[in-house]
């Protein structure tokens, strides 16, 4: 059960990381000295890249142990979040978001299967439900919390939470 909760925390992190720029669009734009439209491109471009690469990259990583893959993807998300907190250049932020987008589709493609493998004694629906609980918590509380932290500490500070 602890492993499923950790997987759910990973889903929370990925979700909040994906949409965090939306709540802090103008703050990020000011911090990077670009227009809000350019920051919006960081979200839209991210989504398009995920859509175009999720299947091919998931197939490409099909031979990798899923637990190792998920752990590596969570390290990627955490590392990129920390790096983004210190970015002062739009181009570097875009590169970091591209790296994150490439891992994003893989993470969401394998999370349900990993949940079932981590908890073979739990019914499939319950195991996947636990894994995806992080998504609901992220939408309901994580995104508003990160936006509030961003308003309080600045957009870069929000990346560290």
KACOR-V550665 format. One record per helix or strand of 2 or more residues. SS is the DSSP state (alpha for helix, beta for strand). FROM is the first residue (numbers start at 1). LEN is the number of residues. If there is no record, write none. Layout:
# KACOR-V550665
SS:FROM:LEN  SS:FROM:LEN
This chain:
# KACOR-V550665
alpha:2:22  alpha:25:8  alpha:36:25  alpha:66:20  alpha:90:29  alpha:124:30  alpha:155:5
